[in-house]
């Protein structure tokens, strides 16, 4: 695949730059930008934190506009008395993903197969899965740095990721119970499907040389068994539907009682009381919506009214934007900010569709 342009290139063209305070800490050896500390309403003890994860080949600075827009929107709601039953303040955090920005050690590791990186599959997964681990580590220590006098307490965590950051955000929401809300922008919950699609388009020999094509790709040098074992442990789709046929829609929507019994505790543990906004571009060729669609349909069927996991408190809004490629458009940004503020106001997001919405 060709190296992606910055999917956030057009995100902020719809408005002038909003002012926002920024304080930088070095936490666990990671340079960490914290936005909105000076704007926190003094009387509010409880604070929510929005973790912002940037795209591939970008840096933490890319996310400052999202931090400013989210905090301004929420603070305006607070001023208007629309902060919900238990109003809280909002801060945002951005840091460089592994091998990006201040943490870059190898340019080639951020490239794809077509750009000459033979370990693209290993590099990309380890980078964004490592970023999810870093998010959890920073979450553990943030309050000690941001509020050394115990003036506020962080009682809620949300994550917003774009592209590579969106892949990481899926891991955050499913692997850290302290993170209750995720905004996924042009990301994919099924790494094997995504890499299979990319290997096919890249015409890798490990894909084209088998009959049928791709039948021996997984476990090959381009996607080694060691990576496959790790993906099956942490990847959202692998956690829930690895033992099912992802290409058989009837199979995924008509589970046996034994399969439902096996999956219910996993759903509760990984997605219970979580809120997710998933946004994709219908014209996205780098991270096609179809790669994650079987998992998303499976999830929506499970949590729909009367579904076998409808009582676990999982809320999902799944939107595909017509005419949009691999990008975070102003319309997506507006939707994301509304979702965040509605969640903070405890209004919730109760849209659970059997089909992806079209915008």
N, C-alpha and C positions, 0 to 999 in steps of 0.2 A: 504494500500500500504506500502511496505517496505520503510524505510527512505532512501532518495536518497543519493548516493555518491555525492561528489563535482563534478558538471558537468564541472568545469573548471580545473579538475585535469590534463588533457592532453593538455590544450589549449596552453601552452607556452613552450612545449618541443621541438618545432621546431627551437628555436633560443635562444641565450644567453640573459641575462637580460639587457635591454637597460637602460642607466642612465636617470633619469628625476628628476627635482627639485620638492620638495613638501613643501608646507607651510600649517600649520594647524590652523584653526580658530574655535572658538566656536560661532556659529551663531544661534540665536533663541534657545539656549540651546542644539544645536546639534553639536558634534565634526565633523568638515568638513575639509577634505583634498583637497587642490587645487594643481593641478599638472601643471607644464609648465610655471609658471610665469617668472622664470629667463630665459627661452628660448624664450620668446616673442620678435619678431623683433621690435626694438625700434621705427622705423618710422611709423609703422602701428597703427593707432588710433583705428580702429574697431577690436573687438575680438569676436570669437565664443566660446561658452562653451558647452562641451560634458559632460552630466550628466550620471554617471555610476552606475547602480543599480545591486547589487550582488544577488546570488542565496540564496535559503532557507538554513538556518543553516550555512551560511558563513558570512564573514565580509567585510568591506570596503577595507581591505588590499588585498583581492582577485582581485580587479579591477586595481591595480597599473600597472600591465603589459599591460593591454589594453590601459590605459592612455598613457603610454610611447610609445607604438607602434603607436598609432593614432597620437600623437603629432610629433613624429619623421618622420612619413610618410608625414605629411602635411608640416612640416618645410623643408623637402627635396624638396618637390614640389615648395615651395616658392623660394628656392635657385636656382632651375632650371628654374624659370620664368613661372611656370605652376600654378599660383595662381588665374587664371581667371580674369574677368574684374574688380573686386573690391576685391583685396587681403585683407585678414584679418588674424589676429593671431588666435591661438587655445590654449585654456586651457581645463582642464578636472577636474571634481569634483566627489569625492566619499564620501559617508557617510553610517553609519550603518542603515539598515532598522529597523523599529520598532521591539522591542523585539529581537534584534540581537546585538552581539558585546558589545559595551559600553552601549547599551540601553536595554540589556536583563534583564527581570524581572521574567520570568516564562519559564522554559525549556519545560514543557509539551505543552505549547501553540504553539510551533514550530513543534510538532509531528502530525501524522495523526491518523485516527481512529484505525488502526491496532496496533499502538503503545500506545493505551489507552487514546487518547484524544477525549472525546465525543463531544467537540466543535470545531472539526477540520475545518468544513466549515466556522463557524463564525470567528475563529481565523485567518485563512489564508486570507480571503477576507479583514478583517479589518486591518490586517498588511500591505498588499501590497497596498490597497486603501489609507491607511494612509500614506504610503511612497510616493505615488503620490502627496498627499497634502503637505507633507514635502518638496518635490522637488519644488513645486510652491512657498512655503514660502521662501526657501533658495534662489531661483532664484530672489525673490523680493529684497533681501538684499545683495547678493553676491558682487556686484560692490562696495558697500560702504566699504566692508572689504578688497577686493582684490586690489582696486584702490582708496585709500583714497585721493589721490592728483589729481584725475580725469585724470590720464595719459592715460587711455584707457576707452573705452565704450563697453559694451557687447551688440551686435546688433543681435545676432543669438544664438539660443539654440537648441541643439540636445540631444537625450537620447538614451542610449544603455542599455538594461537590459537582464539578463540571468535568466531563470527559474522563480523563484518568482519575480525577478527584471524585467523579461520580461512581466509578468502579469501587474506589475506596470507601465511599459513603455507604454502599450496599453492605460492605463488610462491617463497618461501624455499627449500623443499625441492627445487624443480626448477630454480632459477637460481643457487644457491650451493653448490658441491660441498663446502664446509666444514661444511654442515649435513646431518647424516646421518639424522636422525630427526624426524618430524613427527607431532603429535597434532592432528587436525582435528576441531573440534567445531562442528556445524551450519554448515559452510561448503560452498562449491561450487567444483569445478574447471572449470566451464564457464560463463563469464561471459555469453556470448551466449544460451545457453539460459535462464539465470536472468533476464536482463533482458527477453528475449522473453516469458517467463511473466509477469513483473511488468507489462510494457506491456499485455499482453492483459487482465490483471485490473484495471489502471488505466483501461482503455478509452480509451487515447490515440488521437487522430485519426489519427496516423501508423500505427497498427495497424489500426483499424477501417475506414479509408477505402479500403483496397486489396481486390482480389479475386484470390485468397483473402486473408482478413485476415492482416496481418503480412508479406505478400510484399514490401512496399516499406519496411518499418520500418528495416532495417539500411541505413545510408546516408542516412537521413532526418535532419532537424534534431535529433530526439530520440536518435539514435545515429549521429552523423556519420561520414563516411568516414575522417576523420582518426583518430577513436577506433577504428574498425574495424581500421585498419592497425596501430595500437598493440596492440590486443587480440590480433591474430594473431601478434604477435611474442612476447608474454609469457604469454598465458593457457594453462594446462596442456592443455585439450582442443584448443585451436587449434594448439598445437605438434605434437600427435600425430595428430589425426583430422580436421583441418580440410578435407582433401581427400577425406574419405570421407563417406558419408551416415550421420549420427549416429542417424537414426531407423530405419535398416535393420539390425536386430540380426544377421541372417544375414551381411550384408555385413561387419560389424565383426568377426565371429568366423571368417570364411573369407577371409582376405586372400590375394592372389596372391603368388607368390614374389618378384616385383619389388617389391611393396609392403612385404613383410617385410624385404627387403634394404635398402630406403630407411629403414625405421623402426628397425632394430636399432641403428645407431650413435647415433640420437637417444635411444633408450631407455637405452642404456649411459651416455651423457653426462648425461642429465637425471634418471635414476632408478636407475642402477646402484649397488648396495650401499647402498640407502636403505631405511629402515623407516618405515612409515606406519600409523597407526591413524586410521581415519575413522569418526566417530560422528555419526549423524543421528537426528532425531526423525521417526517415521512420520507424526505429525500436524502437522509443521512446514509452515505456509502461507507464511511469509515466504521461507524458503530450502528449497523442497521437495526431498526426496531425488531425485525423478524427474528433476530438471534435470541432475544430475550422474551419474545412473545409467548412461546409455550409455557414458560415458567410463570409469566404474569397472568395468563389465562387460568393456569392451575391455581394460582393464589386467589384470584378473584372468584373462581368457582367455590373455593374452600370457605371464603369469608362472607359470601353473599348470604342474604336472608335465607335461612333454612339449610345453609351449607354445613358441612361436617365440622368446620372450625369457626362457625359464626359467633361463638360465645367467648372468643379469646381477646376481644377488644382491638382487633387489627383493623385499621382504616387505610384504604388505598385509593388514591386518585391517579388515574393513568391517562395521560393526554398525549396524543400524537398531533403535531402541528403540520398541516399541509404546506407544501412548498418550502419547507425548512430543511436545511442540511445539517452538517455537524457544527452547530452553533447554539449560542445562548442568546436568543433574540430579546429585544426590549419587552415584547409581549410575554415571553417566558419569565423574564425578570419580574415583571409586574405580578404575574401569577404566583411566583415563588414568594415574594414579599407579602402578598395577601395571605398565603397559606401559613407563613411563619407567624404573622400577627394574629390571625384567627386562632392558631394553636395556643399562642401565649395568652390570649383572652379567654381560653378555655371554652371557646365556641366549638372547637373540634372541626373535623373534616369528615363528613358522613357520606361522601360520595363514593359508593362502591359499585362500579359498573361491571356488567357482564361482558361488555365490549369496550375497547379503548375509545375515549372521547376523541373527537376530531375538532381541531381548531383552525 
